[in-house]
Amino acid sequence: MPTGSIRIPIVALVAAVLGTGTAAAQEAPLPLQRLSGPVVVDGVPDETAWREVAPLPLTMYLPVFGGMPTQRTEIRVAYDDEAFYAAGWFFDSDPSGIRINSLYRDRWNGDDAFAIYLDTFNDNRNAKWFGTTAAGMRFEQLVSDDGATLNGSWDTFWDARSTITAEGWFSEVRIPFSSLGFQTVGGRTVMGLTVTRLVSRLNERVTFPAIDPAFQFRQPSVAADVVLEGVEAERPLYVTPYVLGGMERVTRLTQDETAYVADDDPSREVGLDLRYPLSSELTLDLTVNTDFAQVEADAEQVNLDRFSLFFPEKRRFFQERSELFDFLMGSSGGRLFHSRQIGLAPGVRVPILGGARMVGRAGAWDVGLLEMQTDDVDGVPGENFGVFRVRRGAINPYSNVGAMVTTRLSGDAHNVAYGLDANVRVFGDDYVQARWAQTFDDADSSGVGALDRAQWYLNWSRRATRGLEYQLSTTRSGGAYRPEAGFLPRRDFTTANALAQWYVFTDDHPWLRRIWPGALAFSTFRNSDDTLESGQYAFWVQWETKAGGGGWIEPKWFVEDVATPFTIGGEVDIPAGHYTFADLQLALSMGSGAKLRTALDARAGSYFDGTRAQVILTPTWNVSPRLELGADWQWTRLRFDERDQAADIQVVRLRARAAANARASGNAFLQYNSTTDKLALSFRLRYNFAEGTDLWLVYDEALSTDRVVDADGPRLPLSTGRALVVKYTHTLEF
């Protein structure tokens, strides 16, 4: 089953003709009520001001659209001069069944939940998701690309409280306008609003507005328009200094290569982050001596192909409205900008001296500006990164056009790129996407043409989860296209991709919610000789149960033309040649509300000129609200009998998350990757005094499980490196 969004080819002339279509008529915006008096956000919504606010009309979304909810729910939303408020009365016929699986901050884990989605600029593509649980735990995410992309690394300032009684659970939420960013015209602010309640054990969800399951409930384009009158965001200045101290030990081989020695490097750092809303629509962030010591380590991956792996950005400084900087080139995986290029180099920690980031809206334009400077490392000169992004609505409320420029300067070397993009709703649920990007590099020869330095992407898709969904796309990337501030897994290629699936809802079935068959055909051609370099062809049947589980079964066929030999896992070689192979994949998952649950992904079949069998298990056990244990285990068996080569590759990740309460939490990860013979331990303790004020204790260690280099060489030490860091951040508001 495809795991990413797949795009499709179009003709520019057709897109221009169909671009005259208009969006469906919208209902008149709903005026929200002002609170008539003060409320205390304590999880007990008993104030008179709440009783005077009318509850929103709610509709069952899951498991049967429009069905009769088994649990009574009331949700009210309102505002005052300073903030947006929401309150929920979540009655439950069996309060003992209320799911509280975790007390861990920013971690929804199958709990009963209340969520608010605010499309603050009412652009029908982006929203801020604020969620809280029956235990009062908070999590927030950025929603972009009309619900297709989520960013859980984002944080902001807001508050929520919940209480549980014999009748059910109750919640209150306060979101300061300074944390939202919005546009006011003539004293009138229009936002998109969706609210939901999830009864986890029943997989029962109600929403406002009524959202047909043809759409994801989190899609900003299906939110209800609401109006707030006479509101202005305060413009507080947030100053967050940090102090850090610790010790890092690095193991190195002596110059005569006779022994390994450990070097201890004490660290003492201070730095500063500053955030100031230039207006209710535009926010400026400044950073000096930026540190990301508390950021969770990347999950181990094994590359079973010859193209680069992608790792997501987790660092907080880069999260605010990060979707604005997304410039994705379709299923090829390419990005014109990827912030992990800044301060993260293979095997080297690159200090960031500082930078600035401005995001928001100026008039009709979404605006993003980023400037970062890194320090010299081991004789390598520091680098300067710059990004400028603009985007605005066009044609209809669901469409936009934009542009981006990126720069990467390192000593005398430079790389500059620009991109133009359009996303147009042509009619109904059909969209056209078109993107063009081009790079200029000091490594370019004089004979490099414009098309060789460019990548373009065209797409036509019908976005739906009821009835027919289809996607067609094409991408072409020139051999001299080098977005050095971005990500490009392969070069000099052209793709032609198609996907279709048909969603059928089975409302009357006792346990099956919906089922959908589908098929895809992805082809990537090498530009130099028009050879089919990679092909993937499949059909599947996928299903979802009313309890929240699901799965799929999928036979796949592959074509790979390998021009240059490569190695998998350091153990088996894939010679140059033309290969055709196939396998069968089965995936199963349990509902997220179960305290003990797992997912299974298994596949077996031929692989290049050999065979592959693979099993992935991801069990999770919520021992109590204060402790979660989990694991990810991936085992891959490769056999190439004709060449007498074999590999058994394992990636294991054990994790434990614990929380004493809403402020004190910790997590530990133990990862093993057999391809590198490395065992990595990561341990983080956090005490959250208040939003933006934290004490962190971070410990990381890398262990070698294969300590023999050769018979004559020195024995590798067990520990190849460790770091212990204590970091304190304190946010001041002015």
Beta strands, then each sheet from edge to edge (+ up, - down):
strand 1: 30-31
strand 2: 33-34
strand 3: 59-62
strand 4: 73-79
strand 5: 83-91
strand 6: 113-119
strand 7: 127-133
strand 8: 138-144
strand 9: 149-151
strand 10: 159-165
strand 11: 168-176
strand 12: 184-185
strand 13: 188-199
strand 14: 204-208
strand 15: 224-229
strand 16: 238-253
strand 17: 260-277
strand 18: 282-290
strand 19: 344-345
strand 20: 348-349
strand 21: 352-362
strand 22: 365-374
strand 23: 383-393
strand 24: 400-410
strand 25: 413-427
strand 26: 430-441
strand 27: 454-462
strand 28: 467-477
strand 29: 493-505
strand 30: 512-526
strand 31: 532-545
strand 32: 550-562
strand 33: 566-568
strand 34: 572-574
strand 35: 577-589
strand 36: 596-597
strand 37: 599-607
strand 38: 610-617
strand 39: 620-624
strand 40: 627-640
strand 41: 645-659
strand 42: 664-673
strand 43: 678-690
strand 44: 693-704
strand 45: 719-729
strand 46: 732-733
sheet 1: 1+ 15+ 13- 6+ 7- 8+ 9-
sheet 2: 1+ 15+ 13- 12+
sheet 3: 1+ 15+ 13- 14+ 3-
sheet 4: 2+ 4+ 5- 11+ 10-
sheet 5: 36+ 39- 40+ 38- 37+ 35- 32+ 31- 30+ 29- 28+ 27- 26+ 25- 24+ 23- 22+ 21- 18+ 17- 16+ 45- 44+ 43- 42+ 41-
sheet 6: 36+ 39- 40+ 38- 37+ 35- 32+ 31- 30+ 29- 28+ 27- 26+ 25- 24+ 23- 22+ 21- 18+ 17- 16+ 46-
sheet 7: 19+ 20-
sheet 8: 33+ 34-
end
